[in-house]
């Protein structure tokens, strides 16, 4: 599970203006984490944490379909998921559970879940869902230990 703090980015970004708010970094991180040789890693999850809105977008490789590895394609799907989170028309109930398998399997929002919460909450959730607990690697912005 990769947790990416997006300190400057906003959830209402424009897919054609990714450098604004450095959403290009988020898209590159999602693409790098999920793809290998043009195929998706099914065992990978990426959480983009938007500090200003106190929201996080979880991207789950096991559920995503029809996603291309280029940054623009990733940006369009991220934007769609944040602009209009998955709901009943996508086969998803209020808690994120699948309530209509046929609608869910056809949805482009499949595998994208917008949740309230901070970066710390995303890290805690990632640690709680892993058994055995994973190693944690924290990268410092200035490269300090």
C-alpha positions as CSV (number, residue, x, y, z in Angstrom):
1,X,0.0,0.0,0.0
2,X,1.4,3.4,-1.0
3,X,0.3,6.5,0.9
4,X,1.1,9.7,-1.0
5,X,0.5,13.0,0.8
6,X,-0.6,15.6,-1.7
7,X,0.1,18.8,0.2
8,X,-0.5,21.3,-2.6
9,X,-2.9,19.4,-4.8
10,X,-6.7,19.8,-4.7
11,X,-9.5,17.3,-5.5
12,X,-10.9,19.7,-8.1
13,X,-7.9,19.7,-10.4
14,X,-8.0,20.0,-14.2
15,X,-6.7,16.9,-16.0
16,X,-5.0,19.0,-18.7
17,X,-3.3,21.2,-16.1
18,X,-1.6,18.6,-13.9
19,X,1.4,20.8,-12.9
20,X,-1.0,23.1,-11.1
21,X,-0.9,21.9,-7.5
22,X,1.6,19.2,-8.6
23,X,-1.1,16.7,-9.4
24,X,1.3,15.4,-12.0
25,X,3.3,13.9,-9.2
26,X,0.2,12.1,-7.9
27,X,-0.7,10.7,-11.3
28,X,2.9,9.5,-11.9
29,X,2.9,7.8,-8.5
30,X,-0.4,6.0,-9.2
31,X,0.9,4.9,-12.6
32,X,4.3,3.7,-11.3
33,X,2.7,1.8,-8.4
34,X,0.0,0.1,-10.4
35,X,1.6,-0.8,-13.7
36,X,4.3,-3.2,-14.7
37,X,4.9,-4.0,-18.4
38,X,1.5,-2.7,-19.5
39,X,-0.4,-4.8,-16.9
40,X,-1.9,-3.9,-13.6
41,X,-0.6,-5.1,-10.3
42,X,-3.6,-6.5,-8.6
43,X,-2.1,-6.5,-5.1
44,X,-1.4,-2.8,-4.9
45,X,-3.3,0.1,-3.4
46,X,-2.4,3.8,-3.6
47,X,-3.9,6.4,-1.4
48,X,-3.6,10.0,-2.5
49,X,-4.2,12.2,0.6
50,X,-5.4,15.7,-0.1
51,X,-4.5,17.8,3.0
52,X,-6.5,20.9,2.2
53,X,-9.8,19.0,1.8
54,X,-9.0,16.3,4.4
55,X,-9.9,13.6,1.9
56,X,-8.1,10.7,0.4
57,X,-8.6,8.8,-2.8
58,X,-7.9,5.1,-2.7
59,X,-7.0,3.4,-5.9
60,X,-7.1,-0.4,-5.8
61,X,-5.3,-2.3,-8.5
62,X,-7.3,-5.5,-7.9
63,X,-10.6,-3.7,-8.9
64,X,-9.6,-1.3,-11.7
65,X,-10.3,-2.1,-15.4
66,X,-9.5,-0.3,-18.6
67,X,-6.9,2.1,-17.2
68,X,-4.0,3.1,-19.4
69,X,-0.5,3.8,-17.8
70,X,-0.1,7.3,-19.2
71,X,-0.5,10.3,-16.8
72,X,-3.3,11.9,-18.7
73,X,-5.4,8.7,-18.7
74,X,-4.8,8.3,-15.0
75,X,-5.6,12.0,-14.4
76,X,-9.0,11.7,-16.2
77,X,-10.0,8.7,-14.1
78,X,-8.8,10.3,-10.9
79,X,-10.7,13.5,-11.8
80,X,-13.9,11.5,-12.6
81,X,-13.7,9.6,-9.3
82,X,-13.2,12.8,-7.3
83,X,-15.8,14.9,-9.1
84,X,-18.5,12.3,-8.8
85,X,-17.7,9.4,-6.4
86,X,-19.0,6.0,-7.1
87,X,-22.7,5.6,-6.1
88,X,-25.8,3.4,-6.8
89,X,-25.5,3.9,-10.6
90,X,-22.0,2.4,-10.4
91,X,-23.2,-0.5,-8.3
92,X,-21.8,0.9,-5.0
93,X,-23.6,1.4,-1.7
94,X,-23.0,4.3,0.7
95,X,-20.3,2.5,2.6
96,X,-18.4,1.5,-0.6
97,X,-19.8,-2.0,-0.7
98,X,-20.8,-3.6,-4.0
99,X,-24.6,-3.7,-4.2
100,X,-25.1,-4.4,-8.0
101,X,-22.4,-6.6,-9.5
102,X,-23.4,-6.0,-13.1
103,X,-23.3,-2.2,-12.8
104,X,-20.0,-2.4,-10.7
105,X,-18.3,-4.5,-13.3
106,X,-19.0,-1.9,-16.0
107,X,-18.2,1.2,-14.0
108,X,-15.1,3.3,-14.7
109,X,-15.1,4.3,-11.0
110,X,-14.5,0.7,-10.0
111,X,-11.4,0.6,-7.8
112,X,-11.5,4.3,-6.9
113,X,-12.9,5.2,-3.5
114,X,-13.0,8.8,-2.2
115,X,-13.0,8.8,1.6
116,X,-12.7,11.5,4.3
117,X,-9.5,11.4,6.3
118,X,-6.0,12.6,6.7
119,X,-2.6,11.1,5.7
120,X,-2.2,9.7,9.2
121,X,-5.6,7.9,8.9
122,X,-4.6,6.5,5.5
123,X,-1.4,5.1,7.0
124,X,-3.3,3.6,10.0
125,X,-5.8,2.0,7.6
126,X,-3.0,0.5,5.5
127,X,-1.3,-0.9,8.5
128,X,-4.6,-2.4,9.9
129,X,-5.5,-4.2,6.7
130,X,-2.1,-5.9,6.3
131,X,-1.3,-9.3,7.9
132,X,1.5,-9.6,8.7
133,X,2.2,-5.9,9.2
134,X,4.3,-4.4,6.4
135,X,7.6,-2.6,6.7
136,X,7.0,1.1,6.7
137,X,9.3,3.4,4.6
138,X,8.9,7.1,5.1
139,X,10.6,9.3,2.6
140,X,11.6,12.8,3.8
141,X,11.2,15.7,1.4
142,X,14.8,16.9,2.0
143,X,16.3,13.4,2.0
144,X,17.0,13.5,5.8
145,X,16.9,10.2,7.8
